Amino acid sequence: MTRIVTRIETLDLEIAVAHIALGVARSAAARSPSAENARRVAEAEADVDALLDQRLAAA
């Protein structure tokens, strides 16, 4: 049971960090729209989505 709780807590932390990274990427894209910044936003969104999928599967 402890291993599962630790895994969920780790996922929650990773989700929080990925969400912050997404906000940073979106801010950069808003300040300086470019293909590179749009790619970074898309990657950050994909990271958050993947982590949320893992979290849902772990619940």
matplotlib code that plots the C-alpha trace (Angstrom):
import matplotlib.pyplot as plt

x = [0.0, 2.8, 4.4, 1.1, 0.7, 4.3, 3.7, 0.5, 2.3, 5.1, 2.7, 1.0, 4.3, 5.2, 1.8, 2.3, 5.8, 4.5, 1.6, 4.1, 6.2, 3.1, 2.3, 5.9, 5.7, 2.3, 3.7, 6.7, 4.4, 2.1, 5.1, 6.8, 4.7, 6.8, 6.8, 9.4, 7.3, 4.1, 6.0, 7.1, 3.5, 2.3, 5.0, 4.2, 0.5, 1.3, 3.4, 0.6, -1.9, 0.3, 0.8, -2.9, -3.6, -1.1, -2.7, -6.1, -4.9, -3.3, -6.4]
y = [0.0, 2.4, 1.9, 2.8, 6.0, 7.0, 6.4, 8.6, 11.3, 11.3, 11.6, 14.5, 16.3, 15.6, 16.9, 20.1, 20.7, 20.0, 22.4, 25.1, 24.4, 24.6, 28.0, 29.2, 27.9, 29.7, 32.9, 32.8, 32.1, 35.0, 37.4, 36.1, 34.1, 31.8, 28.3, 27.3, 28.6, 27.0, 23.7, 24.1, 24.7, 21.6, 19.5, 20.8, 20.1, 16.6, 16.1, 17.2, 15.1, 12.0, 12.5, 13.0, 9.8, 7.9, 9.5, 8.4, 4.9, 4.7, 5.8]
z = [0.0, 0.8, -2.6, -4.3, -2.2, -2.9, -6.6, -6.6, -4.6, -7.1, -10.0, -8.2, -7.8, -11.5, -12.6, -10.5, -12.0, -15.6, -15.0, -14.0, -17.1, -19.2, -17.8, -18.5, -22.1, -22.6, -21.2, -23.5, -26.4, -25.5, -25.2, -28.3, -30.7, -32.8, -34.2, -31.5, -28.7, -30.1, -30.3, -26.6, -25.6, -27.5, -25.8, -22.4, -22.9, -24.1, -21.0, -18.7, -20.6, -20.3, -16.6, -16.0, -17.9, -15.7, -12.6, -13.7, -14.3, -10.9, -9.0]

ax = plt.figure().add_subplot(projection="3d")
ax.plot(x, y, z, "-o")
ax.set_aspect("equal")
plt.show()
